[in-house]
Amino acid sequence: VEGLAHAGLPVFSLQYHPEASPGPHDSLGYFDPFIDLMRAGGG
C-alpha cells in the first residue's frame, strides 16, 4: 500500500494492488475516511 495525505487539506491518495500480498483487506481502513470526506463535501 502506498499513500499520502495532505497536512492542511482534507485530501489523500492511495495506490494498492489488492491481489498482491499481504492481502486484499489491508486497504479497508481507507474507505471510511473517504466516505466521510464525500459526506462532508456533499458528494
Summary of the structure (lengths in Angstrom):
residues: 43
radius of gyration: 11.9
end to end distance: 25.2
largest distance: 34.7
contacts: 69
relative contact order: 0.20
helix: 33%
strand: 19%
